């Protein structure tokens, strides 16, 4: 699963550690999610989206989704 | 089963009990070295110190499992993967060494040392995931 967390975090000027602190996860967790090594559970994905004031679909994208659907 | 509390709370709860357990273990080891003489001490004394030495280690294993249940999901996944791998490696080592002992190829090896071996392999596995692992 792809995501734009690194971009959103940079816009806020937060470090990985600062984001991890707000989500109450380890810094390694944030790094793993950002780099695509780990796909978060739905509750954590919702928490991330809520923190940035976005919907889950805006933060996380399914690379397997058809291009036409993604463009809608 | 303990509920997930989050990384920071789980870490604090783990460390609050971990360091006293380490202190207790060190105190018992030092106390045993001073008080117990394997050749002359009565069996009840050596037995008591055996139990006292093992107790903090058993407690720490329970603490590790509780921490895994309480911490955040990614840390839990890494810990449990490392736990499973190190358990398999340690059991394999026990079976290999045990087979050698069964056929009298090697003399007796103290079973105690498989404990530190397990923790060493666990630590290496946990770090290796950080360096090389693609988790999901």
N, CA and C atoms of all chains as a GROMACS GRO file, in nm:
protein
  624
    1UNK      N    1   0.084  -0.119   0.000
    1UNK     CA    2   0.000   0.000   0.000
    1UNK      C    3   0.089   0.125   0.000
    2UNK      N    4   0.057   0.219  -0.089
    2UNK     CA    5   0.136   0.342  -0.096
    2UNK      C    6   0.070   0.449  -0.009
    3UNK      N    7   0.150   0.543   0.036
    3UNK     CA    8   0.092   0.651   0.117
    3UNK      C    9   0.173   0.779   0.100
    4UNK      N   10   0.114   0.888   0.146
    4UNK     CA   11   0.179   1.019   0.134
    4UNK      C   12   0.212   1.076   0.272
    5UNK      N   13   0.236   0.987   0.366
    5UNK     CA   14   0.260   1.032   0.504
    5UNK      C   15   0.387   1.117   0.513
    6UNK      N   16   0.491   1.078   0.439
    6UNK     CA   17   0.616   1.154   0.446
    6UNK      C   18   0.593   1.300   0.400
    7UNK      N   19   0.514   1.314   0.293
    7UNK     CA   20   0.484   1.448   0.242
    7UNK      C   21   0.402   1.528   0.343
    8UNK      N   22   0.298   1.463   0.396
    8UNK     CA   23   0.212   1.531   0.493
    8UNK      C   24   0.291   1.570   0.618
    9UNK      N   25   0.379   1.482   0.658
    9UNK     CA   26   0.461   1.509   0.778
    9UNK      C   27   0.554   1.626   0.754
   10UNK      N   28   0.613   1.628   0.633
   10UNK     CA   29   0.705   1.737   0.599
   10UNK      C   30   0.630   1.871   0.596
   11UNK      N   31   0.507   1.868   0.545
   11UNK     CA   32   0.426   1.991   0.541
   11UNK      C   33   0.403   2.047   0.682
   12UNK      N   34   0.387   1.955   0.776
   12UNK     CA   35   0.364   1.998   0.915
   12UNK      C   36   0.495   2.030   0.987
   13UNK      N   37   0.607   1.993   0.925
   13UNK     CA   38   0.736   2.016   0.989
   13UNK      C   39   0.763   1.923   1.106
   14UNK      N   40   0.702   1.804   1.100
   14UNK     CA   41   0.720   1.708   1.209
   14UNK      C   42   0.829   1.607   1.173
   15UNK      N   43   0.904   1.568   1.273
   15UNK     CA   44   0.998   1.457   1.256
   15UNK      C   45   0.921   1.325   1.269
   16UNK      N   46   0.987   1.216   1.231
   16UNK     CA   47   0.923   1.085   1.250
   16UNK      C   48   0.893   1.061   1.398
   17UNK      N   49   0.986   1.104   1.484
   17UNK     CA   50   0.968   1.084   1.628
   17UNK      C   51   0.848   1.163   1.678
   18UNK      N   52   0.830   1.286   1.626
   18UNK     CA   53   0.717   1.369   1.670
   18UNK      C   54   0.584   1.307   1.627
   19UNK      N   55   0.581   1.256   1.505
   19UNK     CA   56   0.458   1.190   1.457
   19UNK      C   57   0.431   1.064   1.539
   20UNK      N   58   0.539   0.987   1.565
   20UNK     CA   59   0.524   0.864   1.644
   20UNK      C   60   0.469   0.895   1.783
   21UNK      N   61   0.517   1.003   1.842
   21UNK     CA   62   0.471   1.043   1.975
   21UNK      C   63   0.321   1.071   1.975
   22UNK      N   64   0.275   1.140   1.870
   22UNK     CA   65   0.132   1.175   1.863
   22UNK      C   66   0.044   1.052   1.839
   23UNK      N   67   0.100   0.954   1.767
   23UNK     CA   68   0.022   0.833   1.738
   23UNK      C   69   0.039   0.727   1.846
   24UNK      N   70   0.132   0.752   1.940
   24UNK     CA   71   0.168   0.656   2.045
   24UNK      C   72   0.215   0.523   1.986
   25UNK      N   73   0.304   0.536   1.885
   25UNK     CA   74   0.370   0.419   1.828
   25UNK      C   75   0.521   0.447   1.830
   26UNK      N   76   0.602   0.348   1.795
   26UNK     CA   77   0.746   0.369   1.793
   26UNK      C   78   0.787   0.446   1.666
   27UNK      N   79   0.904   0.511   1.672
   27UNK     CA   80   0.953   0.582   1.554
   27UNK      C   81   0.976   0.484   1.439
   28UNK      N   82   1.018   0.362   1.474
   28UNK     CA   83   1.039   0.259   1.372
   28UNK      C   84   0.908   0.225   1.300
   29UNK      N   85   0.797   0.234   1.374
   29UNK     CA   86   0.666   0.207   1.312
   29UNK      C   87   0.638   0.310   1.203
   30UNK      N   88   0.660   0.437   1.235
   30UNK     CA   89   0.636   0.543   1.138
   30UNK      C   90   0.725   0.524   1.016
   31UNK      N   91   0.852   0.494   1.040
   31UNK     CA   92   0.946   0.472   0.930
   31UNK      C   93   0.901   0.354   0.843
   32UNK      N   94   0.857   0.245   0.907
   32UNK     CA   95   0.816   0.126   0.832
   32UNK      C   96   0.692   0.155   0.747
   33UNK      N   97   0.600   0.234   0.802
   33UNK     CA   98   0.478   0.268   0.727
   33UNK      C   99   0.514   0.360   0.610
   34UNK      N  100   0.596   0.459   0.636
   34UNK     CA  101   0.633   0.555   0.531
   34UNK      C  102   0.705   0.487   0.414
   35UNK      N  103   0.790   0.392   0.447
   35UNK     CA  104   0.869   0.327   0.342
   35UNK      C  105   0.798   0.206   0.280
   36UNK      N  106   0.676   0.179   0.325
   36UNK     CA  107   0.599   0.068   0.268
   36UNK      C  108   0.639  -0.068   0.319
   37UNK      N  109   0.721  -0.072   0.424
   37UNK     CA  110   0.760  -0.202   0.480
   37UNK      C  111   0.647  -0.262   0.562
   38UNK      N  112   0.557  -0.177   0.608
   38UNK     CA  113   0.448  -0.226   0.695
   38UNK      C  114   0.319  -0.151   0.661
   39UNK      N  115   0.212  -0.227   0.643
   39UNK     CA  116   0.080  -0.169   0.622
   39UNK      C  117   0.007  -0.164   0.756
   40UNK      N  118  -0.034  -0.044   0.799
   40UNK     CA  119  -0.098  -0.035   0.932
   40UNK      C  120  -0.236  -0.098   0.934
   41UNK      N  121  -0.283  -0.130   1.055
   41UNK     CA  122  -0.420  -0.180   1.071
   41UNK      C  123  -0.517  -0.065   1.042
   42UNK      N  124  -0.644  -0.098   1.026
   42UNK     CA  125  -0.744   0.006   1.000
   42UNK      C  126  -0.751   0.110   1.112
   43UNK      N  127  -0.753   0.068   1.241
   43UNK     CA  128  -0.758   0.172   1.346
   43UNK      C  129  -0.640   0.269   1.340
   44UNK      N  130  -0.520   0.216   1.312
   44UNK     CA  131  -0.403   0.305   1.304
   44UNK      C  132  -0.410   0.392   1.179
   45UNK      N  133  -0.456   0.334   1.069
   45UNK     CA  134  -0.470   0.413   0.945
   45UNK      C  135  -0.570   0.526   0.966
   46UNK      N  136  -0.680   0.498   1.035
   46UNK     CA  137  -0.778   0.603   1.066
   46UNK      C  138  -0.715   0.711   1.154
   47UNK      N  139  -0.636   0.668   1.252
   47UNK     CA  140  -0.572   0.764   1.343
   47UNK      C  141  -0.476   0.855   1.267
   48UNK      N  142  -0.402   0.796   1.173
   48UNK     CA  143  -0.308   0.876   1.092
   48UNK      C  144  -0.385   0.977   1.007
   49UNK      N  145  -0.489   0.929   0.939
   49UNK     CA  146  -0.568   1.018   0.853
   49UNK      C  147  -0.632   1.130   0.935
   50UNK      N  148  -0.684   1.094   1.051
   50UNK     CA  149  -0.750   1.194   1.138
   50UNK      C  150  -0.651   1.299   1.184
   51UNK      N  151  -0.529   1.256   1.213
   51UNK     CA  152  -0.426   1.349   1.261
   51UNK      C  153  -0.394   1.455   1.155
   52UNK      N  154  -0.397   1.414   1.028
   52UNK     CA  155  -0.366   1.509   0.920
   52UNK      C  156  -0.492   1.575   0.864
   53UNK      N  157  -0.606   1.542   0.921
   53UNK     CA  158  -0.731   1.602   0.874
   53UNK      C  159  -0.771   1.557   0.735
   54UNK      N  160  -0.741   1.433   0.703
   54UNK     CA  161  -0.773   1.379   0.570
   54UNK      C  162  -0.850   1.248   0.585
   55UNK      N  163  -0.902   1.201   0.471
   55UNK     CA  164  -0.966   1.069   0.472
   55UNK      C  165  -0.859   0.963   0.447
   56UNK      N  166  -0.893   0.840   0.479
   56UNK     CA  167  -0.797   0.730   0.457
   56UNK      C  168  -0.757   0.723   0.310
   57UNK      N  169  -0.855   0.740   0.221
   57UNK     CA  170  -0.825   0.729   0.076
   57UNK      C  171  -0.728   0.836   0.029
   58UNK      N  172  -0.728   0.951   0.097
   58UNK     CA  173  -0.635   1.057   0.058
   58UNK      C  174  -0.493   1.026   0.104
   59UNK      N  175  -0.483   0.954   0.213
   59UNK     CA  176  -0.350   0.925   0.270
   59UNK      C  177  -0.292   0.796   0.212
   60UNK      N  178  -0.378   0.694   0.198
   60UNK     CA  179  -0.331   0.564   0.150
   60UNK      C  180  -0.390   0.533   0.014
   61UNK      N  181  -0.306   0.483  -0.076
   61UNK     CA  182  -0.354   0.444  -0.208
   61UNK      C  183  -0.321   0.298  -0.234
   62UNK      N  184  -0.415   0.232  -0.301
   62UNK     CA  185  -0.395   0.091  -0.339
   62UNK      C  186  -0.327   0.087  -0.475
   63UNK      N  187  -0.202   0.043  -0.483
   63UNK     CA  188  -0.132   0.041  -0.612
   63UNK      C  189  -0.193  -0.057  -0.712
   64UNK      N  190  -0.272  -0.153  -0.660
   64UNK     CA  191  -0.333  -0.252  -0.749
   64UNK      C  192  -0.466  -0.203  -0.806
   65UNK      N  193  -0.515  -0.090  -0.757
   65UNK     CA  194  -0.645  -0.040  -0.805
   65UNK      C  195  -0.632   0.004  -0.951
   66UNK      N  196  -0.738  -0.021  -1.034
   66UNK     CA  197  -0.734   0.022  -1.174
   66UNK      C  198  -0.718   0.174  -1.182
   67UNK      N  199  -0.644   0.219  -1.284
   67UNK     CA  200  -0.614   0.361  -1.297
   67UNK      C  201  -0.742   0.443  -1.310
   68UNK      N  202  -0.842   0.387  -1.382
   68UNK     CA  203  -0.966   0.462  -1.402
   68UNK      C  204  -1.037   0.487  -1.269
   69UNK      N  205  -1.034   0.383  -1.182
   69UNK     CA  206  -1.100   0.397  -1.052
   69UNK      C  207  -1.025   0.499  -0.966
   70UNK      N  208  -0.891   0.492  -0.973
   70UNK     CA  209  -0.811   0.582  -0.892
   70UNK      C  210  -0.833   0.727  -0.933
   71UNK      N  211  -0.860   0.748  -1.064
   71UNK     CA  212  -0.877   0.885  -1.113
   71UNK      C  213  -1.012   0.943  -1.074
   72UNK      N  214  -1.112   0.855  -1.043
   72UNK     CA  215  -1.247   0.904  -1.012
   72UNK      C  216  -1.250   0.989  -0.886
   73UNK      N  217  -0.609  -1.165   2.826
   73UNK     CA  218  -0.505  -1.099   2.746
   73UNK      C  219  -0.506  -0.950   2.774
   74UNK      N  220  -0.386  -0.895   2.790
   74UNK     CA  221  -0.375  -0.750   2.815
   74UNK      C  222  -0.415  -0.673   2.690
   75UNK      N  223  -0.470  -0.554   2.712
   75UNK     CA  224  -0.511  -0.476   2.596
   75UNK      C  225  -0.398  -0.385   2.550
   76UNK      N  226  -0.408  -0.342   2.423
   76UNK     CA  227  -0.304  -0.255   2.368
   76UNK      C  228  -0.312  -0.119   2.435
   77UNK      N  229  -0.198  -0.073   2.485
   77UNK     CA  230  -0.194   0.056   2.555
   77UNK      C  231  -0.119   0.161   2.477
   78UNK      N  232  -0.044   0.121   2.376
   78UNK     CA  233   0.038   0.215   2.301
   78UNK      C  234   0.184   0.202   2.339
   79UNK      N  235   0.270   0.249   2.251
   79UNK     CA  236   0.414   0.228   2.265
   79UNK      C  237   0.471   0.288   2.394
   80UNK      N  238   0.437   0.413   2.421
   80UNK     CA  239   0.500   0.482   2.535
   80UNK      C  240   0.454   0.428   2.669
   81UNK      N  241   0.324   0.406   2.684
   81UNK     CA  242   0.272   0.352   2.810
   81UNK      C  243   0.327   0.212   2.835
   82UNK      N  244   0.327   0.131   2.728
   82UNK     CA  245   0.376  -0.007   2.742
   82UNK      C  246   0.524  -0.008   2.782
   83UNK      N  247   0.600   0.084   2.722
   83UNK     CA  248   0.743   0.091   2.752
   83UNK      C  249   0.766   0.129   2.898
   84UNK      N  250   0.689   0.227   2.945
   84UNK     CA  251   0.702   0.269   3.085
   84UNK      C  252   0.666   0.154   3.179
   85UNK      N  253   0.554   0.085   3.149
   85UNK     CA  254   0.511  -0.026   3.235
   85UNK      C  255   0.613  -0.140   3.234
   86UNK      N  256   0.677  -0.160   3.118
   86UNK     CA  257   0.778  -0.266   3.106
   86UNK      C  258   0.901  -0.230   3.191
   87UNK      N  259   0.948  -0.106   3.173
   87UNK     CA  260   1.072  -0.068   3.243
   87UNK      C  261   1.051  -0.057   3.394
   88UNK      N  262   0.930  -0.023   3.436
   88UNK     CA  263   0.901  -0.012   3.579
   88UNK      C  264   0.922  -0.145   3.651
   89UNK      N  265   0.900  -0.255   3.582
   89UNK     CA  266   0.918  -0.387   3.645
   89UNK      C  267   1.047  -0.455   3.602
   90UNK      N  268   1.098  -0.416   3.482
   90UNK     CA  269   1.217  -0.484   3.430
   90UNK      C  270   1.340  -0.458   3.518
   91UNK      N  271   1.364  -0.332   3.553
   91UNK     CA  272   1.486  -0.300   3.628
   91UNK      C  273   1.485  -0.359   3.769
   92UNK      N  274   1.372  -0.355   3.842
   92UNK     CA  275   1.370  -0.427   3.971
   92UNK      C  276   1.398  -0.577   3.956
   93UNK      N  277   1.348  -0.636   3.847
   93UNK     CA  278   1.372  -0.779   3.825
   93UNK      C  279   1.520  -0.805   3.799
   94UNK      N  280   1.582  -0.716   3.721
   94UNK     CA  281   1.727  -0.731   3.695
   94UNK      C  282   1.804  -0.715   3.827
   95UNK      N  283   1.765  -0.616   3.907
   95UNK     CA  284   1.832  -0.593   4.036
   95UNK      C  285   1.817  -0.716   4.126
   96UNK      N  286   1.696  -0.776   4.126
   96UNK     CA  287   1.672  -0.895   4.208
   96UNK      C  288   1.760  -1.011   4.161
   97UNK      N  289   1.770  -1.025   4.028
   97UNK     CA  290   1.851  -1.134   3.972
   97UNK      C  291   1.999  -1.118   4.011
   98UNK      N  292   2.049  -0.995   3.996
   98UNK     CA  293   2.190  -0.969   4.030
   98UNK      C  294   2.213  -0.994   4.180
   99UNK      N  295   2.117  -0.947   4.262
   99UNK     CA  296   2.131  -0.965   4.408
   99UNK      C  297   2.134  -1.113   4.446
  100UNK      N  298   2.047  -1.192   4.383
  100UNK     CA  299   2.042  -1.336   4.413
  100UNK      C  300   2.171  -1.405   4.367
  101UNK      N  301   2.220  -1.365   4.248
  101UNK     CA  302   2.344  -1.426   4.196
  101UNK      C  303   2.461  -1.395   4.290
  102UNK      N  304   2.471  -1.269   4.330
  102UNK     CA  305   2.580  -1.230   4.420
  102UNK      C  306   2.564  -1.298   4.556
  103UNK      N  307   2.439  -1.298   4.605
  103UNK     CA  308   2.411  -1.362   4.734
  103UNK      C  309   2.444  -1.510   4.730
  104UNK      N  310   2.406  -1.575   4.619
  104UNK     CA  311   2.434  -1.718   4.604
  104UNK      C  312   2.583  -1.746   4.601
  105UNK      N  313   2.657  -1.659   4.531
  105UNK     CA  314   2.802  -1.678   4.521
  105UNK      C  315   2.868  -1.668   4.658
  106UNK      N  316   2.812  -1.583   4.745
  106UNK     CA  317   2.871  -1.562   4.877
  106UNK      C  318   2.824  -1.671   4.976
  107UNK      N  319   2.694  -1.700   4.972
  107UNK     CA  320   2.636  -1.788   5.076
  107UNK      C  321   2.648  -1.937   5.043
  108UNK      N  322   2.628  -1.972   4.914
  108UNK     CA  323   2.618  -2.114   4.880
  108UNK      C  324   2.754  -2.171   4.840
  109UNK      N  325   2.784  -2.284   4.896
  109UNK     CA  326   2.900  -2.364   4.854
  109UNK      C  327   2.843  -2.497   4.804
  110UNK      N  328   2.859  -2.523   4.675
  110UNK     CA  329   2.794  -2.641   4.616
  110UNK      C  330   2.834  -2.772   4.684
  111UNK      N  331   2.955  -2.774   4.738
  111UNK     CA  332   3.004  -2.900   4.797
  111UNK      C  333   2.954  -2.922   4.940
  112UNK      N  334   2.937  -2.814   5.014
  112UNK     CA  335   2.907  -2.830   5.157
  112UNK      C  336   2.768  -2.782   5.198
  113UNK      N  337   2.707  -2.692   5.119
  113UNK     CA  338   2.576  -2.637   5.159
  113UNK      C  339   2.468  -2.745   5.154
  114UNK      N  340   2.370  -2.736   5.247
  114UNK     CA  341   2.260  -2.834   5.245
  114UNK      C  342   2.174  -2.817   5.119
  115UNK      N  343   2.109  -2.924   5.082
  115UNK     CA  344   2.032  -2.926   4.958
  115UNK      C  345   1.919  -2.823   4.958
  116UNK      N  346   1.860  -2.799   5.077
  116UNK     CA  347   1.748  -2.703   5.084
  116UNK      C  348   1.798  -2.563   5.050
  117UNK      N  349   1.925  -2.534   5.086
  117UNK     CA  350   1.979  -2.400   5.059
  117UNK      C  351   2.011  -2.384   4.910
  118UNK      N  352   2.077  -2.483   4.853
  118UNK     CA  353   2.107  -2.474   4.709
  118UNK      C  354   1.979  -2.475   4.627
  119UNK      N  355   1.881  -2.554   4.673
  119UNK     CA  356   1.751  -2.559   4.604
  119UNK      C  357   1.680  -2.425   4.609
  120UNK      N  358   1.684  -2.364   4.728
  120UNK     CA  359   1.620  -2.232   4.744
  120UNK      C  360   1.685  -2.130   4.652
  121UNK      N  361   1.818  -2.130   4.646
  121UNK     CA  362   1.884  -2.033   4.560
  121UNK      C  363   1.863  -2.063   4.411
  122UNK      N  364   1.844  -2.190   4.379
  122UNK     CA  365   1.812  -2.224   4.240
  122UNK      C  366   1.679  -2.162   4.199
  123UNK      N  367   1.580  -2.177   4.288
  123UNK     CA  368   1.447  -2.120   4.259
  123UNK      C  369   1.455  -1.969   4.255
  124UNK      N  370   1.528  -1.910   4.352
  124UNK     CA  371   1.540  -1.764   4.357
  124UNK      C  372   1.613  -1.708   4.234
  125UNK      N  373   1.707  -1.785   4.180
  125UNK     CA  374   1.779  -1.740   4.060
  125UNK      C  375   1.688  -1.745   3.938
  126UNK      N  376   1.608  -1.851   3.930
  126UNK     CA  377   1.521  -1.868   3.813
  126UNK      C  378   1.402  -1.774   3.816
  127UNK      N  379   1.354  -1.741   3.936
  127UNK     CA  380   1.229  -1.664   3.948
  127UNK      C  381   1.232  -1.530   3.871
  128UNK      N  382   1.336  -1.447   3.887
  128UNK     CA  383   1.337  -1.320   3.813
  128UNK      C  384   1.341  -1.342   3.661
  129UNK      N  385   1.407  -1.448   3.616
  129UNK     CA  386   1.416  -1.476   3.472
  129UNK      C  387   1.280  -1.518   3.417
  130UNK      N  388   1.211  -1.604   3.492
  130UNK     CA  389   1.076  -1.645   3.451
  130UNK      C  390   0.984  -1.523   3.449
  131UNK      N  391   0.997  -1.439   3.551
  131UNK     CA  392   0.917  -1.316   3.558
  131UNK      C  393   0.944  -1.228   3.436
  132UNK      N  394   1.070  -1.218   3.395
  132UNK     CA  395   1.105  -1.133   3.280
  132UNK      C  396   1.047  -1.187   3.149
  133UNK      N  397   1.037  -1.320   3.139
  133UNK     CA  398   0.974  -1.377   3.020
  133UNK      C  399   0.827  -1.337   3.012
  134UNK      N  400   0.760  -1.344   3.130
  134UNK     CA  401   0.620  -1.302   3.135
  134UNK      C  402   0.608  -1.153   3.100
  135UNK      N  403   0.707  -1.075   3.150
  135UNK     CA  404   0.708  -0.931   3.124
  135UNK      C  405   0.722  -0.901   2.975
  136UNK      N  406   0.807  -0.979   2.908
  136UNK     CA  407   0.826  -0.962   2.763
  136UNK      C  408   0.695  -0.988   2.688
  137UNK      N  409   0.626  -1.093   2.729
  137UNK     CA  410   0.498  -1.125   2.663
  137UNK      C  411   0.393  -1.017   2.690
  138UNK      N  412   0.388  -0.970   2.814
  138UNK     CA  413   0.292  -0.865   2.846
  138UNK      C  414   0.322  -0.738   2.766
  139UNK      N  415   0.452  -0.706   2.753
  139UNK     CA  416   0.490  -0.588   2.676
  139UNK      C  417   0.448  -0.602   2.530
  140UNK      N  418   0.464  -0.723   2.477
  140UNK     CA  419   0.424  -0.747   2.337
  140UNK      C  420   0.275  -0.724   2.319
  141UNK      N  421   0.197  -0.764   2.418
  141UNK     CA  422   0.052  -0.747   2.407
  141UNK      C  423   0.010  -0.601   2.422
  142UNK      N  424   0.089  -0.524   2.496
  142UNK     CA  425   0.047  -0.387   2.528
  142UNK      C  426   0.102  -0.282   2.432
  143UNK      N  427   0.211  -0.314   2.363
  143UNK     CA  428   0.276  -0.211   2.281
  143UNK      C  429   0.204  -0.192   2.148
  144UNK      N  430   0.255  -0.104   2.063
  144UNK     CA  431   0.188  -0.077   1.935
  144UNK      C  432   0.204  -0.196   1.840
  145UNK      N  433   0.119  -0.198   1.736
  145UNK     CA  434   0.106  -0.318   1.653
  145UNK      C  435   0.234  -0.356   1.578
  146UNK      N  436   0.309  -0.257   1.528
  146UNK     CA  437   0.429  -0.290   1.452
  146UNK      C  438   0.539  -0.346   1.543
  147UNK      N  439   0.555  -0.284   1.661
  147UNK     CA  440   0.654  -0.333   1.757
  147UNK      C  441   0.617  -0.475   1.800
  148UNK      N  442   0.486  -0.498   1.822
  148UNK     CA  443   0.440  -0.632   1.860
  148UNK      C  444   0.472  -0.734   1.751
  149UNK      N  445   0.447  -0.696   1.626
  149UNK     CA  446   0.475  -0.787   1.515
  149UNK      C  447   0.623  -0.823   1.511
  150UNK      N  448   0.708  -0.721   1.526
  150UNK     CA  449   0.854  -0.746   1.523
  150UNK      C  450   0.896  -0.835   1.640
  151UNK      N  451   0.841  -0.805   1.758
  151UNK     CA  452   0.879  -0.884   1.876
  151UNK      C  453   0.835  -1.030   1.862
  152UNK      N  454   0.712  -1.049   1.818
  152UNK     CA  455   0.661  -1.186   1.809
  152UNK      C  456   0.732  -1.266   1.700
  153UNK      N  457   0.767  -1.198   1.589
  153UNK     CA  458   0.843  -1.267   1.484
  153UNK      C  459   0.980  -1.310   1.537
  154UNK      N  460   1.045  -1.216   1.609
  154UNK     CA  461   1.177  -1.248   1.666
  154UNK      C  462   1.164  -1.359   1.770
  155UNK      N  463   1.056  -1.352   1.849
  155UNK     CA  464   1.031  -1.455   1.951
  155UNK      C  465   1.015  -1.592   1.885
  156UNK      N  466   0.936  -1.598   1.779
  156UNK     CA  467   0.910  -1.726   1.712
  156UNK      C  468   1.038  -1.780   1.649
  157UNK      N  469   1.112  -1.693   1.580
  157UNK     CA  470   1.236  -1.739   1.516
  157UNK      C  471   1.335  -1.789   1.620
  158UNK      N  472   1.353  -1.711   1.728
  158UNK     CA  473   1.454  -1.750   1.827
  158UNK      C  474   1.410  -1.876   1.901
  159UNK      N  475   1.279  -1.894   1.920
  159UNK     CA  476   1.230  -2.019   1.982
  159UNK      C  477   1.263  -2.138   1.893
  160UNK      N  478   1.242  -2.123   1.762
  160UNK     CA  479   1.272  -2.233   1.668
  160UNK      C  480   1.422  -2.264   1.668
  161UNK      N  481   1.505  -2.158   1.665
  161UNK     CA  482   1.650  -2.179   1.661
  161UNK      C  483   1.698  -2.244   1.792
  162UNK      N  484   1.645  -2.195   1.905
  162UNK     CA  485   1.687  -2.250   2.035
  162UNK      C  486   1.642  -2.396   2.049
  163UNK      N  487   1.519  -2.425   2.007
  163UNK     CA  488   1.472  -2.564   2.013
  163UNK      C  489   1.556  -2.655   1.924
  164UNK      N  490   1.591  -2.602   1.806
  164UNK     CA  491   1.677  -2.681   1.716
  164UNK      C  492   1.811  -2.709   1.783
  165UNK      N  493   1.866  -2.606   1.848
  165UNK     CA  494   1.995  -2.624   1.917
  165UNK      C  495   1.981  -2.726   2.029
  166UNK      N  496   1.869  -2.719   2.102
  166UNK     CA  497   1.846  -2.815   2.211
  166UNK      C  498   1.839  -2.957   2.155
  167UNK      N  499   1.768  -2.975   2.043
  167UNK     CA  500   1.756  -3.109   1.986
  167UNK      C  501   1.892  -3.161   1.934
  168UNK      N  502   1.968  -3.071   1.872
  168UNK     CA  503   2.099  -3.113   1.819
  168UNK      C  504   2.192  -3.153   1.933
  169UNK      N  505   2.204  -3.063   2.031
  169UNK     CA  506   2.292  -3.093   2.145
  169UNK      C  507   2.239  -3.214   2.222
  170UNK      N  508   2.106  -3.220   2.237
  170UNK     CA  509   2.044  -3.333   2.307
  170UNK      C  510   2.072  -3.466   2.239
  171UNK      N  511   2.070  -3.465   2.105
  171UNK     CA  512   2.099  -3.589   2.031
  171UNK      C  513   2.244  -3.631   2.052
  172UNK      N  514   2.333  -3.534   2.050
  172UNK     CA  515   2.474  -3.564   2.076
  172UNK      C  516   2.492  -3.625   2.216
  173UNK      N  517   2.417  -3.568   2.312
  173UNK     CA  518   2.427  -3.620   2.449
  173UNK      C  519   2.368  -3.760   2.458
  174UNK      N  520   2.256  -3.780   2.385
  174UNK     CA  521   2.188  -3.909   2.386
  174UNK      C  522   2.282  -4.021   2.342
  175UNK      N  523   2.366  -3.990   2.243
  175UNK     CA  524   2.459  -4.090   2.189
  175UNK      C  525   2.598  -4.077   2.249
  176UNK      N  526   2.605  -3.999   2.359
  176UNK     CA  527   2.732  -3.983   2.432
  176UNK      C  528   2.845  -3.929   2.345
  177UNK      N  529   2.810  -3.846   2.248
  177UNK     CA  530   2.914  -3.784   2.164
  177UNK      C  531   2.979  -3.668   2.238
  178UNK      N  532   2.893  -3.591   2.308
  178UNK     CA  533   2.947  -3.480   2.387
  178UNK      C  534   2.906  -3.501   2.533
  179UNK      N  535   2.988  -3.450   2.625
  179UNK     CA  536   2.951  -3.461   2.766
  179UNK      C  537   2.835  -3.366   2.798
  180UNK      N  538   2.788  -3.368   2.920
  180UNK     CA  539   2.673  -3.287   2.960
  180UNK      C  540   2.695  -3.137   2.940
  181UNK      N  541   2.594  -3.072   2.886
  181UNK     CA  542   2.595  -2.926   2.872
  181UNK      C  543   2.486  -2.873   2.964
  182UNK      N  544   2.520  -2.771   3.042
  182UNK     CA  545   2.420  -2.715   3.133
  182UNK      C  546   2.303  -2.656   3.055
  183UNK      N  547   2.183  -2.707   3.083
  183UNK     CA  548   2.062  -2.661   3.014
  183UNK      C  549   2.043  -2.511   3.036
  184UNK      N  550   2.090  -2.460   3.148
  184UNK     CA  551   2.074  -2.319   3.182
  184UNK      C  552   2.119  -2.228   3.068
  185UNK      N  553   2.225  -2.265   2.998
  185UNK     CA  554   2.284  -2.176   2.896
  185UNK      C  555   2.197  -2.160   2.772
  186UNK      N  556   2.096  -2.245   2.758
  186UNK     CA  557   2.005  -2.225   2.644
  186UNK      C  558   1.917  -2.101   2.665
  187UNK      N  559   1.902  -2.059   2.790
  187UNK     CA  560   1.826  -1.937   2.818
  187UNK      C  561   1.894  -1.813   2.763
  188UNK      N  562   2.019  -1.786   2.804
  188UNK     CA  563   2.092  -1.673   2.745
  188UNK      C  564   2.106  -1.686   2.593
  189UNK      N  565   2.121  -1.809   2.544
  189UNK     CA  566   2.131  -1.832   2.399
  189UNK      C  567   2.003  -1.783   2.330
  190UNK      N  568   1.888  -1.818   2.390
  190UNK     CA  569   1.759  -1.775   2.334
  190UNK      C  570   1.750  -1.622   2.329
  191UNK      N  571   1.789  -1.558   2.440
  191UNK     CA  572   1.778  -1.412   2.445
  191UNK      C  573   1.874  -1.346   2.346
  192UNK      N  574   1.992  -1.405   2.328
  192UNK     CA  575   2.088  -1.351   2.230
  192UNK      C  576   2.031  -1.362   2.089
  193UNK      N  577   1.978  -1.478   2.055
  193UNK     CA  578   1.921  -1.498   1.922
  193UNK      C  579   1.799  -1.407   1.902
  194UNK      N  580   1.720  -1.390   2.008
  194UNK     CA  581   1.603  -1.300   2.001
  194UNK      C  582   1.648  -1.158   1.969
  195UNK      N  583   1.750  -1.111   2.040
  195UNK     CA  584   1.799  -0.975   2.018
  195UNK      C  585   1.852  -0.956   1.878
  196UNK      N  586   1.927  -1.054   1.828
  196UNK     CA  587   1.984  -1.044   1.692
  196UNK      C  588   1.871  -1.044   1.588
  197UNK      N  589   1.771  -1.130   1.607
  197UNK     CA  590   1.658  -1.136   1.515
  197UNK      C  591   1.581  -1.005   1.513
  198UNK      N  592   1.563  -0.948   1.631
  198UNK     CA  593   1.487  -0.822   1.644
  198UNK      C  594   1.558  -0.711   1.568
  199UNK      N  595   1.691  -0.706   1.582
  199UNK     CA  596   1.769  -0.601   1.512
  199UNK      C  597   1.774  -0.630   1.362
  200UNK      N  598   1.786  -0.757   1.325
  200UNK     CA  599   1.798  -0.792   1.183
  200UNK      C  600   1.675  -0.748   1.105
  201UNK      N  601   1.558  -0.759   1.167
  201UNK     CA  602   1.434  -0.717   1.101
  201UNK      C  603   1.439  -0.568   1.068
  202UNK      N  604   1.498  -0.492   1.158
  202UNK     CA  605   1.510  -0.348   1.137
  202UNK      C  606   1.597  -0.316   1.016
  203UNK      N  607   1.702  -0.397   0.999
  203UNK     CA  608   1.800  -0.369   0.894
  203UNK      C  609   1.757  -0.425   0.759
  204UNK      N  610   1.701  -0.546   0.758
  204UNK     CA  611   1.678  -0.615   0.630
  204UNK      C  612   1.532  -0.644   0.599
  205UNK      N  613   1.446  -0.639   0.701
  205UNK     CA  614   1.312  -0.695   0.685
  205UNK      C  615   1.215  -0.610   0.607
  206UNK      N  616   1.138  -0.674   0.519
  206UNK     CA  617   1.017  -0.612   0.464
  206UNK      C  618   0.903  -0.684   0.534
  207UNK      N  619   0.836  -0.613   0.624
  207UNK     CA  620   0.747  -0.680   0.718
  207UNK      C  621   0.620  -0.732   0.654
  208UNK      N  622   0.549  -0.648   0.580
  208UNK     CA  623   0.423  -0.692   0.520
  208UNK      C  624   0.424  -0.654   0.372
   0.00000   0.00000   0.00000
